Amino acid sequence: MNITTGLHGVDEAMRERVCDALKQIEADYEVRVLYACESGSRGWGFASPDSDYYVRFLYVHKPEWYLRVDTQRDVIEKPIDAELDVCGWEWRKALGLLKRANPTLVDWLDSPIIYRQNDKVMARVNDVSDFFFSPDRARWHYRSMALKNFRQYLQGDEVRLKKYFYVLRPLLAVRWIEAGKGAPPMRFDQLLQGTVQDGPLLNDIAALLAAKQRAGEAQFGPRRPLLQAFIEGELARTVTVLAPSHDKRNDALLDTLLFETVLGNSLNREQI
């Protein structure tokens, strides 16, 4: 069954706005943005017409920033306005999170909407990211996310439509991981096609998706019994421990990448 998603992506005017915001951040903080993507519902593929834009980026400082005794702030947060939210992680922080198999970072790296990318550097990151993926850690992350959102948002007779997808997406990510497919894709349609074969359930999700993409972010509707039963069944399943995959011998790959990227961000910025 064909599930259509991503009706409300990012138009050229907003792309230009985002790129201007990133350039201003580079000037204000004396950093270089290596990667910037969409991380919210527009990246997941189930945005409403009035969904916000959640821009997430990775950046590197000049070499001297890394040679200070005191620890420096490693996050840049710039809510531009009510519509555009921009936040970035410093490069050493990002590589440390990759080493610890942080699922949020892995999600960013798979975003279908990329605003800025240093192809050379990010190709190397993508080459090594699989070495650090932890099925058990990722499964725990997504299951906890689904359970929290289910308890908080899907208990009343009337629920916000968007919250179904904040539960369904992480539950399907759990299924993807347990099937041995590796890191789950960011796109909801890819997750759905790779984890659900039940016809009535697919039809119910398709109908809900179409309703959400027409409605505003705050749209409420009655609980959907079929989806409720599926969600409750998935959350009630026995959790088994999955084998870890991180080999500490791969840590040197990240050290080398950090060293070369920082040095490349010196006076001759064309090196990276």
N, C-alpha and C positions, 0 to 999 in steps of 0.2 A: 504494500500500500504506500502511495506517495504522500508524505507529510510535507506541506509547504511551510517554510519558516523564513524569518528574516525579511518580512515585508517592510519593516521600518528600520533600515540600516543607517548609513551615514552618507548624506549628500555632500556634494563638492564644497558647498559654502561652509558646512560644519567642519569638514576636513581642513579647510584653509584656516578656520578659526583655531582649531586644535594645533595646527602646525605653527601658527603665530604665537600661541600660548607657550609652546615648547621652546621656541626661539627666545622668547622673553625670559623664561626660566634659565636657559643657558647663559644669557647675559647677566641676569641678576645674581646667580649663584656661582658663576664661573665654572660651569660643568659642561660635559658633553653628553647628550642623550644618545644612547646606543640602540634603544628599542622602545617603542611606544605602541600600545594597542588598546582596543576596547575590551573592557572586562565584564561589563554588565549584561543585561538582557539583550542588548543589540548584538553583542558577541555570541551569546548563547543561542540566539535565533528565535526569541519569542517576545520581542519588544512590542509595547503598545505605542499608539501614535504619540503619546506625551512622555515616553520613557526618557529619563535623563541619560547623559553621556558620561561614562565612567572611564576616564583615560588613565592607564597605568603605564609607568615607564621605568626604565633602568638607566642609570647615569654613572659617569666616571668623573672624578676630580682630576686636577693636575697632580703630578707626582708629589709635590711638596705637601699636599693635604694629608698624605699617608705617612708623613715623617714628623708627626707632632706627638708630644708626650701625652697630652690630654685627649681623651676620646671625643670625637666630633659627632654631631648629629648626622644620622645616616638615612634620613627620610626627608623628602620635600613634599609638602601638602599645600595645594593651591586650589581651594574651591573658588572658581572664577565667578560663578553666579549660581542662581537656583537651578540652572539647566546643565552646567558643565562642571564636573568634579575631576580634578587632576591631582594624581599622587604618584610619587616615584620612590624607588629604593636605590641606594648607593650600590655600586658594583660589588664591593667586597661583601656587603650584607646579602646581596642577591645570590652570590656564589656560595655563601655559607648556608643559605636556605636551600639551595639546590643540593648541597651535600647532605642536608638533613631531610631530603625528599619532601620538601614543603609542597603540598598539593596546590596551593593557590598560585605559586610561581609556575608550576608545571602547566596550570590552566592558562596563565598569561601567554606562555610560549606557544600555545596551540591556538591562539585567537585567530579567527578568520578576518578580523579587521585590524590591519596594521597601519599606523600613522607614520612611523619612522623606523628604519632598521639599518644598522650597520651590517651589511651582508656577511662580511668576512668574520666578524666577531660572533655574530649570532649563529652562523653555520657551525662554528666550533662548539658553541654551547649546545646546540641541538645534537651534535655528534656524540657528546658525552652524557647528555641528560639521562638516557636510559640506564647508564651504569648506576645511577643513584636512586632510581625509582624503587619505592618500598610498597609492595602490594598491601601489606598489613596496615601500615601507617595511613596510606591513602584510603583504604576501605574504612578504617576507624574514623577518619576525618569526614568522609561523605555520609556515613551512617549517623554520626553525631549531628551533623548539619540537618539531615532529614528529620531526625527525631525532635530536635529543638524547634524547627519550623512547624512541624506537625502539631506539637503540643501547644505552641503559642498562637497559631493562626487558623487551624482547621478543626476547631472543636465546636463551633456554633452551628446553628441551623443555616445561617447566612455567612458566607466566607468571601474573602477577597480572591478573585479568580487568579491573580498572579501568584498567590501563595501556593497553589497546587504545583506550579512548576518549580518553586523553590524547595519542594519536597520530592517531586518526581525526578528531577534531574539528578540530585545526589543518590537517590535509590537506584536509578539506572546505572549510575557510575559504579555503584557497589556490584551490581550484576556483571558489568563489563569486566571489572577487576577479578571477580571470582571465576569468570570464564577463562581466565588466563590470557586476556588480550592486552595486558600492559596498562599504560596510563590511559585513562578514559579521554575521549575527545571533548573539546569544549562545546561543540555544536550539539544542541538537543536532538536534532533530527538524526544525526549519526548514532548517537547513543540509543535512540529509540529503535532504529532499524537493526542495530546490532544486539538488542537484548529482549525485545518483545515480539512475539509471534501471534499472540492471542487476538483474533479478529475483533470481537466486541470491545476489548480494552483499547485497541488501536483506534477504533471508531470514536470512542468516548474521548480519548485524548485529542484526536483531530478536531472534534467539535469544540472542545474547550479551547484549543489553540486558536481556532478561527475566531471565537468569541473574544478572547483576550486581545488579539491583534486588531480588533475593531474598537474595543472599549478603552477607557482611560485606565491609568494605573490604579485608581481607587475603586474600580468597579466591583460591586459585590454581586453574589448570586447564590442560589441554594446549593447545599452540599450535594455531591454527586456520588451516589451509593456505590457504583462500580469502582470508581477511583478510591473511595474511602476503604473499601474492602481490600483492594490491591495494596494500598499503602500499609494498612494495618497488618496484612499478611507478611509483607516484606520486613517490617520492623519486628515482627514476632519470630522471624526465622532464627535458628541457632547460629551463633557467630563462632566460626572456627578460626584458629590462628593460621595465617598464611606465611609461607617461607620468606624470610628476609632476602634481599638481593644485593644490598650495598656491600661492596668489597672495599675495605679501607685502602687497599693498594691503589685505588683509583683517585684518591684524594690529591695526589701530586698533579693530576691533570688540571684540577681547579687552581692550584697554586701557580702553575705555569701560566694559565689563562689570565689570572689576576695580574701577575707580574708583567706580562707582555702587553696587556691592555692598558694598564696604568702608564707604562713607559711610552706606549704609543700615543698617549694623550699629552705629550710634552709639546714643545714649540711646533714641531712638524706634525700637524694633526692628520696629514694624509697617510700616515703610516698604518693607521688602523681602519 
